[in-house]
Amino acid sequence: MTNQNQTLSNKAEPEEHASAASVSVSRRTVLQMAGGVVSLASMSHAEAQSSPPTVTTSGVTGPVRLVVNGTARELQVDSRQSLLDVLRETLDLTGTKKGCNQGACGACTILVDGRRIVSCLTLASMHDGAEIQTIEGLEKNGELHPLQQAFVEHEGLQCGFCTPGQIMSGLGCIAEGHAASPEDIRFWMSGNICRCGAYPGIVAAIADAAERS
């Protein structure tokens, strides 16, 4: 039995060696193959450099007519520009603040046709013919708007960065009939964030202005 096993083992060895030899690759062959791959990669890179992809960096520009704080304006606006950027960069109305630029903080709130919106999330080209009101349009003949005055009296601000958005949103809140109680005001003003935490003064100012209006 032992001799038979040895015989079978000896017969199997040449087959195993033959199989290993058939798949073995010399070091020279590997280096030649690698060199070919590197050459192809270099060629592709050179071709890519000689003809870089074309990237479009400009949008379509067209006329947009806005009535901003009572003044008619006709502007040439890039179709990708937000209403916030047009107000700040084209019209130099920097009272409207750019906070998160994602519609989460409310610092850029303005009134469009009487309705409060966050101006960072809407394109200027979508509001052709609209009436826009920003914080700069509230003061009349050197006198503060009643809500602005109420913010001062009730200390509804600290650093002041969020204040323009708070006031414009407060105007919308009052106009919508959502300022009947402190609870209503807190709920309907929840989209406006004050990182200084001046919420008690903000709520009191809006409640006071609502009673006066």
Biotite code that builds the C-alpha atoms (Angstrom):
import biotite.structure as struc

atoms = struc.array([
    struc.Atom([0.000, 0.000, 0.000], chain_id="A", res_id=1, res_name="MET", atom_name="CA", element="C"),
    struc.Atom([2.857, 2.351, 0.848], chain_id="A", res_id=2, res_name="THR", atom_name="CA", element="C"),
    struc.Atom([4.555, 1.748, -2.477], chain_id="A", res_id=3, res_name="ASN", atom_name="CA", element="C"),
    struc.Atom([1.313, 2.385, -4.291], chain_id="A", res_id=4, res_name="GLN", atom_name="CA", element="C"),
    struc.Atom([0.813, 5.725, -2.519], chain_id="A", res_id=5, res_name="ASN", atom_name="CA", element="C"),
    struc.Atom([4.365, 6.763, -3.271], chain_id="A", res_id=6, res_name="GLN", atom_name="CA", element="C"),
    struc.Atom([3.842, 5.844, -6.895], chain_id="A", res_id=7, res_name="THR", atom_name="CA", element="C"),
    struc.Atom([0.666, 7.940, -7.087], chain_id="A", res_id=8, res_name="LEU", atom_name="CA", element="C"),
    struc.Atom([2.423, 10.822, -5.335], chain_id="A", res_id=9, res_name="SER", atom_name="CA", element="C"),
    struc.Atom([5.333, 10.701, -7.745], chain_id="A", res_id=10, res_name="ASN", atom_name="CA", element="C"),
    struc.Atom([2.951, 10.716, -10.685], chain_id="A", res_id=11, res_name="LYS", atom_name="CA", element="C"),
    struc.Atom([1.126, 13.798, -9.327], chain_id="A", res_id=12, res_name="ALA", atom_name="CA", element="C"),
    struc.Atom([4.257, 15.880, -8.792], chain_id="A", res_id=13, res_name="GLU", atom_name="CA", element="C"),
    struc.Atom([5.082, 16.487, -12.476], chain_id="A", res_id=14, res_name="PRO", atom_name="CA", element="C"),
    struc.Atom([1.494, 17.620, -13.081], chain_id="A", res_id=15, res_name="GLU", atom_name="CA", element="C"),
    struc.Atom([1.656, 20.118, -10.176], chain_id="A", res_id=16, res_name="GLU", atom_name="CA", element="C"),
    struc.Atom([4.991, 21.464, -11.377], chain_id="A", res_id=17, res_name="HIS", atom_name="CA", element="C"),
    struc.Atom([3.639, 21.762, -14.880], chain_id="A", res_id=18, res_name="ALA", atom_name="CA", element="C"),
    struc.Atom([0.602, 23.678, -13.649], chain_id="A", res_id=19, res_name="SER", atom_name="CA", element="C"),
    struc.Atom([2.742, 26.077, -11.598], chain_id="A", res_id=20, res_name="ALA", atom_name="CA", element="C"),
    struc.Atom([5.106, 26.589, -14.515], chain_id="A", res_id=21, res_name="ALA", atom_name="CA", element="C"),
    struc.Atom([2.228, 27.399, -16.825], chain_id="A", res_id=22, res_name="SER", atom_name="CA", element="C"),
    struc.Atom([1.069, 30.330, -14.629], chain_id="A", res_id=23, res_name="VAL", atom_name="CA", element="C"),
    struc.Atom([4.473, 31.605, -13.469], chain_id="A", res_id=24, res_name="SER", atom_name="CA", element="C"),
    struc.Atom([5.589, 34.948, -14.879], chain_id="A", res_id=25, res_name="VAL", atom_name="CA", element="C"),
    struc.Atom([9.163, 36.118, -14.952], chain_id="A", res_id=26, res_name="SER", atom_name="CA", element="C"),
    struc.Atom([10.295, 39.350, -13.299], chain_id="A", res_id=27, res_name="ARG", atom_name="CA", element="C"),
    struc.Atom([11.209, 40.756, -16.706], chain_id="A", res_id=28, res_name="ARG", atom_name="CA", element="C"),
    struc.Atom([7.713, 40.096, -18.029], chain_id="A", res_id=29, res_name="THR", atom_name="CA", element="C"),
    struc.Atom([6.124, 41.871, -15.033], chain_id="A", res_id=30, res_name="VAL", atom_name="CA", element="C"),
    struc.Atom([8.352, 44.912, -15.516], chain_id="A", res_id=31, res_name="LEU", atom_name="CA", element="C"),
    struc.Atom([7.560, 45.033, -19.230], chain_id="A", res_id=32, res_name="GLN", atom_name="CA", element="C"),
    struc.Atom([3.824, 44.854, -18.523], chain_id="A", res_id=33, res_name="MET", atom_name="CA", element="C"),
    struc.Atom([4.083, 47.594, -15.872], chain_id="A", res_id=34, res_name="ALA", atom_name="CA", element="C"),
    struc.Atom([6.029, 49.802, -18.256], chain_id="A", res_id=35, res_name="GLY", atom_name="CA", element="C"),
    struc.Atom([3.289, 49.448, -20.847], chain_id="A", res_id=36, res_name="GLY", atom_name="CA", element="C"),
    struc.Atom([0.619, 50.460, -18.332], chain_id="A", res_id=37, res_name="VAL", atom_name="CA", element="C"),
    struc.Atom([2.641, 53.509, -17.248], chain_id="A", res_id=38, res_name="VAL", atom_name="CA", element="C"),
    struc.Atom([3.116, 54.525, -20.877], chain_id="A", res_id=39, res_name="SER", atom_name="CA", element="C"),
    struc.Atom([-0.611, 54.309, -21.530], chain_id="A", res_id=40, res_name="LEU", atom_name="CA", element="C"),
    struc.Atom([-1.388, 56.301, -18.368], chain_id="A", res_id=41, res_name="ALA", atom_name="CA", element="C"),
    struc.Atom([1.136, 58.981, -19.326], chain_id="A", res_id=42, res_name="SER", atom_name="CA", element="C"),
    struc.Atom([-0.301, 59.208, -22.812], chain_id="A", res_id=43, res_name="MET", atom_name="CA", element="C"),
    struc.Atom([-3.832, 59.579, -21.473], chain_id="A", res_id=44, res_name="SER", atom_name="CA", element="C"),
    struc.Atom([-2.704, 62.287, -19.056], chain_id="A", res_id=45, res_name="HIS", atom_name="CA", element="C"),
    struc.Atom([-0.909, 64.191, -21.817], chain_id="A", res_id=46, res_name="ALA", atom_name="CA", element="C"),
    struc.Atom([-3.951, 63.970, -24.050], chain_id="A", res_id=47, res_name="GLU", atom_name="CA", element="C"),
    struc.Atom([-6.167, 65.252, -21.210], chain_id="A", res_id=48, res_name="ALA", atom_name="CA", element="C"),
    struc.Atom([-3.829, 68.193, -20.655], chain_id="A", res_id=49, res_name="GLN", atom_name="CA", element="C"),
    struc.Atom([-3.800, 69.081, -24.331], chain_id="A", res_id=50, res_name="SER", atom_name="CA", element="C"),
    struc.Atom([-7.605, 69.205, -24.468], chain_id="A", res_id=51, res_name="SER", atom_name="CA", element="C"),
    struc.Atom([-9.031, 70.136, -21.036], chain_id="A", res_id=52, res_name="PRO", atom_name="CA", element="C"),
    struc.Atom([-12.806, 69.882, -20.586], chain_id="A", res_id=53, res_name="PRO", atom_name="CA", element="C"),
    struc.Atom([-14.837, 73.010, -21.202], chain_id="A", res_id=54, res_name="THR", atom_name="CA", element="C"),
    struc.Atom([-16.500, 74.392, -18.051], chain_id="A", res_id=55, res_name="VAL", atom_name="CA", element="C"),
    struc.Atom([-19.302, 76.916, -18.292], chain_id="A", res_id=56, res_name="THR", atom_name="CA", element="C"),
    struc.Atom([-18.848, 79.618, -15.655], chain_id="A", res_id=57, res_name="THR", atom_name="CA", element="C"),
    struc.Atom([-21.560, 82.090, -16.596], chain_id="A", res_id=58, res_name="SER", atom_name="CA", element="C"),
    struc.Atom([-25.326, 81.909, -16.529], chain_id="A", res_id=59, res_name="GLY", atom_name="CA", element="C"),
    struc.Atom([-27.889, 83.580, -18.708], chain_id="A", res_id=60, res_name="VAL", atom_name="CA", element="C"),
    struc.Atom([-28.254, 87.306, -18.046], chain_id="A", res_id=61, res_name="THR", atom_name="CA", element="C"),
    struc.Atom([-31.585, 89.007, -18.547], chain_id="A", res_id=62, res_name="GLY", atom_name="CA", element="C"),
    struc.Atom([-33.630, 91.998, -17.424], chain_id="A", res_id=63, res_name="PRO", atom_name="CA", element="C"),
    struc.Atom([-35.537, 91.908, -14.143], chain_id="A", res_id=64, res_name="VAL", atom_name="CA", element="C"),
    struc.Atom([-37.821, 94.711, -12.975], chain_id="A", res_id=65, res_name="ARG", atom_name="CA", element="C"),
    struc.Atom([-38.233, 95.173, -9.234], chain_id="A", res_id=66, res_name="LEU", atom_name="CA", element="C"),
    struc.Atom([-39.825, 97.806, -7.040], chain_id="A", res_id=67, res_name="VAL", atom_name="CA", element="C"),
    struc.Atom([-37.440, 97.994, -4.081], chain_id="A", res_id=68, res_name="VAL", atom_name="CA", element="C"),
    struc.Atom([-38.530, 100.085, -1.095], chain_id="A", res_id=69, res_name="ASN", atom_name="CA", element="C"),
    struc.Atom([-40.831, 102.077, -3.370], chain_id="A", res_id=70, res_name="GLY", atom_name="CA", element="C"),
    struc.Atom([-38.254, 102.715, -6.111], chain_id="A", res_id=71, res_name="THR", atom_name="CA", element="C"),
    struc.Atom([-38.573, 101.012, -9.513], chain_id="A", res_id=72, res_name="ALA", atom_name="CA", element="C"),
    struc.Atom([-35.365, 99.323, -10.612], chain_id="A", res_id=73, res_name="ARG", atom_name="CA", element="C"),
    struc.Atom([-34.554, 97.551, -13.884], chain_id="A", res_id=74, res_name="GLU", atom_name="CA", element="C"),
    struc.Atom([-31.536, 95.286, -13.598], chain_id="A", res_id=75, res_name="LEU", atom_name="CA", element="C"),
    struc.Atom([-29.536, 92.885, -15.720], chain_id="A", res_id=76, res_name="GLN", atom_name="CA", element="C"),
    struc.Atom([-29.408, 89.791, -13.536], chain_id="A", res_id=77, res_name="VAL", atom_name="CA", element="C"),
    struc.Atom([-27.568, 86.497, -13.866], chain_id="A", res_id=78, res_name="ASP", atom_name="CA", element="C"),
    struc.Atom([-30.175, 83.740, -13.847], chain_id="A", res_id=79, res_name="SER", atom_name="CA", element="C"),
    struc.Atom([-28.306, 81.972, -11.026], chain_id="A", res_id=80, res_name="ARG", atom_name="CA", element="C"),
    struc.Atom([-28.206, 84.946, -8.631], chain_id="A", res_id=81, res_name="GLN", atom_name="CA", element="C"),
    struc.Atom([-30.247, 84.770, -5.479], chain_id="A", res_id=82, res_name="SER", atom_name="CA", element="C"),
    struc.Atom([-32.452, 87.689, -4.554], chain_id="A", res_id=83, res_name="LEU", atom_name="CA", element="C"),
    struc.Atom([-30.248, 88.172, -1.485], chain_id="A", res_id=84, res_name="LEU", atom_name="CA", element="C"),
    struc.Atom([-27.095, 88.585, -3.596], chain_id="A", res_id=85, res_name="ASP", atom_name="CA", element="C"),
    struc.Atom([-28.806, 91.047, -5.949], chain_id="A", res_id=86, res_name="VAL", atom_name="CA", element="C"),
    struc.Atom([-29.936, 93.165, -2.994], chain_id="A", res_id=87, res_name="LEU", atom_name="CA", element="C"),
    struc.Atom([-26.530, 93.157, -1.335], chain_id="A", res_id=88, res_name="ARG", atom_name="CA", element="C"),
    struc.Atom([-24.108, 93.152, -4.275], chain_id="A", res_id=89, res_name="GLU", atom_name="CA", element="C"),
    struc.Atom([-26.010, 94.945, -7.036], chain_id="A", res_id=90, res_name="THR", atom_name="CA", element="C"),
    struc.Atom([-28.214, 97.373, -5.107], chain_id="A", res_id=91, res_name="LEU", atom_name="CA", element="C"),
    struc.Atom([-25.849, 97.784, -2.127], chain_id="A", res_id=92, res_name="ASP", atom_name="CA", element="C"),
    struc.Atom([-28.673, 97.150, 0.353], chain_id="A", res_id=93, res_name="LEU", atom_name="CA", element="C"),
    struc.Atom([-26.506, 95.384, 2.901], chain_id="A", res_id=94, res_name="THR", atom_name="CA", element="C"),
    struc.Atom([-28.981, 95.671, 5.764], chain_id="A", res_id=95, res_name="GLY", atom_name="CA", element="C"),
    struc.Atom([-30.322, 92.285, 4.683], chain_id="A", res_id=96, res_name="THR", atom_name="CA", element="C"),
    struc.Atom([-27.776, 89.877, 6.137], chain_id="A", res_id=97, res_name="LYS", atom_name="CA", element="C"),
    struc.Atom([-26.289, 86.704, 4.689], chain_id="A", res_id=98, res_name="LYS", atom_name="CA", element="C"),
    struc.Atom([-26.153, 84.273, 7.582], chain_id="A", res_id=99, res_name="GLY", atom_name="CA", element="C"),
    struc.Atom([-26.262, 80.564, 6.810], chain_id="A", res_id=100, res_name="CYS", atom_name="CA", element="C"),
    struc.Atom([-27.157, 81.056, 3.121], chain_id="A", res_id=101, res_name="ASN", atom_name="CA", element="C"),
    struc.Atom([-29.228, 77.867, 3.428], chain_id="A", res_id=102, res_name="GLN", atom_name="CA", element="C"),
    struc.Atom([-32.592, 79.227, 4.570], chain_id="A", res_id=103, res_name="GLY", atom_name="CA", element="C"),
    struc.Atom([-32.138, 78.021, 8.151], chain_id="A", res_id=104, res_name="ALA", atom_name="CA", element="C"),
    struc.Atom([-31.376, 81.164, 10.189], chain_id="A", res_id=105, res_name="CYS", atom_name="CA", element="C"),
    struc.Atom([-33.793, 83.802, 8.857], chain_id="A", res_id=106, res_name="GLY", atom_name="CA", element="C"),
    struc.Atom([-31.212, 86.618, 8.833], chain_id="A", res_id=107, res_name="ALA", atom_name="CA", element="C"),
    struc.Atom([-32.021, 87.410, 5.191], chain_id="A", res_id=108, res_name="CYS", atom_name="CA", element="C"),
    struc.Atom([-35.805, 87.674, 5.642], chain_id="A", res_id=109, res_name="THR", atom_name="CA", element="C"),
    struc.Atom([-37.484, 90.365, 3.529], chain_id="A", res_id=110, res_name="ILE", atom_name="CA", element="C"),
    struc.Atom([-41.020, 91.063, 2.318], chain_id="A", res_id=111, res_name="LEU", atom_name="CA", element="C"),
    struc.Atom([-41.910, 90.208, -1.274], chain_id="A", res_id=112, res_name="VAL", atom_name="CA", element="C"),
    struc.Atom([-45.353, 91.436, -2.278], chain_id="A", res_id=113, res_name="ASP", atom_name="CA", element="C"),
    struc.Atom([-46.127, 91.695, 1.429], chain_id="A", res_id=114, res_name="GLY", atom_name="CA", element="C"),
    struc.Atom([-45.093, 88.137, 2.257], chain_id="A", res_id=115, res_name="ARG", atom_name="CA", element="C"),
    struc.Atom([-41.989, 87.292, 4.263], chain_id="A", res_id=116, res_name="ARG", atom_name="CA", element="C"),
    struc.Atom([-39.439, 85.046, 2.582], chain_id="A", res_id=117, res_name="ILE", atom_name="CA", element="C"),
    struc.Atom([-35.806, 84.069, 3.111], chain_id="A", res_id=118, res_name="VAL", atom_name="CA", element="C"),
    struc.Atom([-34.118, 85.786, 0.191], chain_id="A", res_id=119, res_name="SER", atom_name="CA", element="C"),
    struc.Atom([-31.132, 83.428, 0.027], chain_id="A", res_id=120, res_name="CYS", atom_name="CA", element="C"),
    struc.Atom([-33.289, 80.569, -1.280], chain_id="A", res_id=121, res_name="LEU", atom_name="CA", element="C"),
    struc.Atom([-35.029, 82.337, -4.157], chain_id="A", res_id=122, res_name="THR", atom_name="CA", element="C"),
    struc.Atom([-33.672, 83.510, -7.493], chain_id="A", res_id=123, res_name="LEU", atom_name="CA", element="C"),
    struc.Atom([-34.008, 87.171, -8.377], chain_id="A", res_id=124, res_name="ALA", atom_name="CA", element="C"),
    struc.Atom([-35.137, 86.218, -11.884], chain_id="A", res_id=125, res_name="SER", atom_name="CA", element="C"),
    struc.Atom([-38.237, 84.569, -10.381], chain_id="A", res_id=126, res_name="MET", atom_name="CA", element="C"),
    struc.Atom([-39.565, 87.890, -9.039], chain_id="A", res_id=127, res_name="HIS", atom_name="CA", element="C"),
    struc.Atom([-39.846, 90.076, -12.116], chain_id="A", res_id=128, res_name="ASP", atom_name="CA", element="C"),
    struc.Atom([-42.295, 92.867, -11.288], chain_id="A", res_id=129, res_name="GLY", atom_name="CA", element="C"),
    struc.Atom([-42.365, 92.103, -7.564], chain_id="A", res_id=130, res_name="ALA", atom_name="CA", element="C"),
    struc.Atom([-42.469, 94.682, -4.798], chain_id="A", res_id=131, res_name="GLU", atom_name="CA", element="C"),
    struc.Atom([-39.581, 94.198, -2.400], chain_id="A", res_id=132, res_name="ILE", atom_name="CA", element="C"),
    struc.Atom([-39.310, 95.686, 1.062], chain_id="A", res_id=133, res_name="GLN", atom_name="CA", element="C"),
    struc.Atom([-36.079, 95.519, 3.055], chain_id="A", res_id=134, res_name="THR", atom_name="CA", element="C"),
    struc.Atom([-35.007, 96.920, 6.408], chain_id="A", res_id=135, res_name="ILE", atom_name="CA", element="C"),
    struc.Atom([-33.710, 100.078, 4.660], chain_id="A", res_id=136, res_name="GLU", atom_name="CA", element="C"),
    struc.Atom([-37.231, 100.952, 3.536], chain_id="A", res_id=137, res_name="GLY", atom_name="CA", element="C"),
    struc.Atom([-38.856, 101.079, 6.983], chain_id="A", res_id=138, res_name="LEU", atom_name="CA", element="C"),
    struc.Atom([-37.556, 104.400, 8.251], chain_id="A", res_id=139, res_name="GLU", atom_name="CA", element="C"),
    struc.Atom([-39.622, 107.384, 7.092], chain_id="A", res_id=140, res_name="LYS", atom_name="CA", element="C"),
    struc.Atom([-38.406, 110.989, 7.282], chain_id="A", res_id=141, res_name="ASN", atom_name="CA", element="C"),
    struc.Atom([-35.803, 110.122, 9.884], chain_id="A", res_id=142, res_name="GLY", atom_name="CA", element="C"),
    struc.Atom([-38.262, 108.293, 12.123], chain_id="A", res_id=143, res_name="GLU", atom_name="CA", element="C"),
    struc.Atom([-37.995, 104.619, 12.953], chain_id="A", res_id=144, res_name="LEU", atom_name="CA", element="C"),
    struc.Atom([-40.814, 102.249, 12.093], chain_id="A", res_id=145, res_name="HIS", atom_name="CA", element="C"),
    struc.Atom([-42.909, 101.408, 15.194], chain_id="A", res_id=146, res_name="PRO", atom_name="CA", element="C"),
    struc.Atom([-41.509, 97.877, 15.227], chain_id="A", res_id=147, res_name="LEU", atom_name="CA", element="C"),
    struc.Atom([-37.940, 99.176, 14.991], chain_id="A", res_id=148, res_name="GLN", atom_name="CA", element="C"),
    struc.Atom([-38.660, 101.512, 17.892], chain_id="A", res_id=149, res_name="GLN", atom_name="CA", element="C"),
    struc.Atom([-40.193, 98.661, 19.894], chain_id="A", res_id=150, res_name="ALA", atom_name="CA", element="C"),
    struc.Atom([-37.030, 96.579, 19.374], chain_id="A", res_id=151, res_name="PHE", atom_name="CA", element="C"),
    struc.Atom([-35.018, 99.436, 20.870], chain_id="A", res_id=152, res_name="VAL", atom_name="CA", element="C"),
    struc.Atom([-37.366, 99.942, 23.806], chain_id="A", res_id=153, res_name="GLU", atom_name="CA", element="C"),
    struc.Atom([-37.634, 96.246, 24.668], chain_id="A", res_id=154, res_name="HIS", atom_name="CA", element="C"),
    struc.Atom([-33.962, 95.492, 24.018], chain_id="A", res_id=155, res_name="GLU", atom_name="CA", element="C"),
    struc.Atom([-34.809, 92.945, 21.350], chain_id="A", res_id=156, res_name="GLY", atom_name="CA", element="C"),
    struc.Atom([-31.227, 92.822, 20.093], chain_id="A", res_id=157, res_name="LEU", atom_name="CA", element="C"),
    struc.Atom([-27.665, 92.383, 21.234], chain_id="A", res_id=158, res_name="GLN", atom_name="CA", element="C"),
    struc.Atom([-25.084, 92.015, 18.441], chain_id="A", res_id=159, res_name="CYS", atom_name="CA", element="C"),
    struc.Atom([-27.719, 93.118, 15.896], chain_id="A", res_id=160, res_name="GLY", atom_name="CA", element="C"),
    struc.Atom([-26.731, 90.759, 13.086], chain_id="A", res_id=161, res_name="PHE", atom_name="CA", element="C"),
    struc.Atom([-30.065, 88.935, 13.027], chain_id="A", res_id=162, res_name="CYS", atom_name="CA", element="C"),
    struc.Atom([-32.109, 92.048, 13.811], chain_id="A", res_id=163, res_name="THR", atom_name="CA", element="C"),
    struc.Atom([-33.033, 93.121, 10.242], chain_id="A", res_id=164, res_name="PRO", atom_name="CA", element="C"),
    struc.Atom([-34.380, 89.642, 9.542], chain_id="A", res_id=165, res_name="GLY", atom_name="CA", element="C"),
    struc.Atom([-36.154, 89.526, 12.908], chain_id="A", res_id=166, res_name="GLN", atom_name="CA", element="C"),
    struc.Atom([-37.857, 92.864, 12.250], chain_id="A", res_id=167, res_name="ILE", atom_name="CA", element="C"),
    struc.Atom([-38.916, 92.005, 8.691], chain_id="A", res_id=168, res_name="MET", atom_name="CA", element="C"),
    struc.Atom([-40.217, 88.642, 9.853], chain_id="A", res_id=169, res_name="SER", atom_name="CA", element="C"),
    struc.Atom([-41.975, 90.376, 12.753], chain_id="A", res_id=170, res_name="GLY", atom_name="CA", element="C"),
    struc.Atom([-43.761, 92.654, 10.270], chain_id="A", res_id=171, res_name="LEU", atom_name="CA", element="C"),
    struc.Atom([-44.924, 89.586, 8.370], chain_id="A", res_id=172, res_name="GLY", atom_name="CA", element="C"),
    struc.Atom([-45.977, 87.891, 11.593], chain_id="A", res_id=173, res_name="CYS", atom_name="CA", element="C"),
    struc.Atom([-48.145, 90.886, 12.577], chain_id="A", res_id=174, res_name="ILE", atom_name="CA", element="C"),
    struc.Atom([-49.644, 91.242, 9.078], chain_id="A", res_id=175, res_name="ALA", atom_name="CA", element="C"),
    struc.Atom([-50.548, 87.533, 9.057], chain_id="A", res_id=176, res_name="GLU", atom_name="CA", element="C"),
    struc.Atom([-52.428, 87.889, 12.340], chain_id="A", res_id=177, res_name="GLY", atom_name="CA", element="C"),
    struc.Atom([-50.014, 85.659, 14.216], chain_id="A", res_id=178, res_name="HIS", atom_name="CA", element="C"),
    struc.Atom([-49.110, 88.082, 17.006], chain_id="A", res_id=179, res_name="ALA", atom_name="CA", element="C"),
    struc.Atom([-52.131, 87.667, 19.264], chain_id="A", res_id=180, res_name="ALA", atom_name="CA", element="C"),
    struc.Atom([-50.137, 86.132, 22.124], chain_id="A", res_id=181, res_name="SER", atom_name="CA", element="C"),
    struc.Atom([-46.512, 85.522, 23.131], chain_id="A", res_id=182, res_name="PRO", atom_name="CA", element="C"),
    struc.Atom([-47.026, 81.826, 22.379], chain_id="A", res_id=183, res_name="GLU", atom_name="CA", element="C"),
    struc.Atom([-48.193, 82.602, 18.844], chain_id="A", res_id=184, res_name="ASP", atom_name="CA", element="C"),
    struc.Atom([-45.293, 84.972, 18.281], chain_id="A", res_id=185, res_name="ILE", atom_name="CA", element="C"),
    struc.Atom([-42.741, 82.434, 19.474], chain_id="A", res_id=186, res_name="ARG", atom_name="CA", element="C"),
    struc.Atom([-44.217, 79.783, 17.200], chain_id="A", res_id=187, res_name="PHE", atom_name="CA", element="C"),
    struc.Atom([-44.497, 81.937, 14.069], chain_id="A", res_id=188, res_name="TRP", atom_name="CA", element="C"),
    struc.Atom([-41.075, 83.525, 14.613], chain_id="A", res_id=189, res_name="MET", atom_name="CA", element="C"),
    struc.Atom([-39.324, 80.203, 15.181], chain_id="A", res_id=190, res_name="SER", atom_name="CA", element="C"),
    struc.Atom([-37.641, 80.383, 11.768], chain_id="A", res_id=191, res_name="GLY", atom_name="CA", element="C"),
    struc.Atom([-35.551, 83.361, 12.902], chain_id="A", res_id=192, res_name="ASN", atom_name="CA", element="C"),
    struc.Atom([-32.564, 82.454, 15.041], chain_id="A", res_id=193, res_name="ILE", atom_name="CA", element="C"),
    struc.Atom([-30.913, 84.834, 17.515], chain_id="A", res_id=194, res_name="CYS", atom_name="CA", element="C"),
    struc.Atom([-27.568, 83.427, 18.596], chain_id="A", res_id=195, res_name="ARG", atom_name="CA", element="C"),
    struc.Atom([-27.370, 86.046, 21.375], chain_id="A", res_id=196, res_name="CYS", atom_name="CA", element="C"),
    struc.Atom([-30.612, 84.708, 22.871], chain_id="A", res_id=197, res_name="GLY", atom_name="CA", element="C"),
    struc.Atom([-32.563, 87.987, 22.867], chain_id="A", res_id=198, res_name="ALA", atom_name="CA", element="C"),
    struc.Atom([-35.855, 86.148, 22.366], chain_id="A", res_id=199, res_name="TYR", atom_name="CA", element="C"),
    struc.Atom([-37.798, 87.641, 25.318], chain_id="A", res_id=200, res_name="PRO", atom_name="CA", element="C"),
    struc.Atom([-37.149, 91.166, 24.032], chain_id="A", res_id=201, res_name="GLY", atom_name="CA", element="C"),
    struc.Atom([-37.992, 90.162, 20.450], chain_id="A", res_id=202, res_name="ILE", atom_name="CA", element="C"),
    struc.Atom([-41.325, 88.651, 21.490], chain_id="A", res_id=203, res_name="VAL", atom_name="CA", element="C"),
    struc.Atom([-42.146, 91.670, 23.666], chain_id="A", res_id=204, res_name="ALA", atom_name="CA", element="C"),
    struc.Atom([-41.284, 94.101, 20.865], chain_id="A", res_id=205, res_name="ALA", atom_name="CA", element="C"),
    struc.Atom([-43.501, 92.331, 18.328], chain_id="A", res_id=206, res_name="ILE", atom_name="CA", element="C"),
    struc.Atom([-46.374, 92.080, 20.821], chain_id="A", res_id=207, res_name="ALA", atom_name="CA", element="C"),
    struc.Atom([-46.044, 95.799, 21.606], chain_id="A", res_id=208, res_name="ASP", atom_name="CA", element="C"),
    struc.Atom([-45.967, 96.804, 17.918], chain_id="A", res_id=209, res_name="ALA", atom_name="CA", element="C"),
    struc.Atom([-48.951, 94.553, 17.181], chain_id="A", res_id=210, res_name="ALA", atom_name="CA", element="C"),
    struc.Atom([-50.991, 96.363, 19.849], chain_id="A", res_id=211, res_name="GLU", atom_name="CA", element="C"),
    struc.Atom([-50.068, 99.746, 18.389], chain_id="A", res_id=212, res_name="ARG", atom_name="CA", element="C"),
    struc.Atom([-50.956, 98.799, 14.806], chain_id="A", res_id=213, res_name="SER", atom_name="CA", element="C"),
])
